[in-house]
Amino acid sequence: MQKTTQNKFGFGMTDEDWFNLGKSDAWAGQPKVPPQQDAQAASMYELGYCEGEIKRAPIDTRAADQ
């Protein structure tokens, strides 16, 4: 999972970075926003987002707020 892709900001992100970003967004309750220009990165982001929806975050901020 070390393939590096270029995103719109001009710096490289690995597939694992995109996966982790998707998972992080899901844990934070953010809307799903995969990259538009890179199909591989979008796929990794989607996988991470789906896993993040299934598994609870290490620190659940919603439970701490209540």
PyMOL commands that set and color helices and strands:
alter all, ss='L'
color gray80, all
select helices_A, chain A and resi 15-27+39-54+61-65
alter helices_A, ss='H'
color red, helices_A
select strands_A, chain A and resi 4-6+12-14
alter strands_A, ss='S'
color yellow, strands_A
deselect
rebuild
show_as cartoon
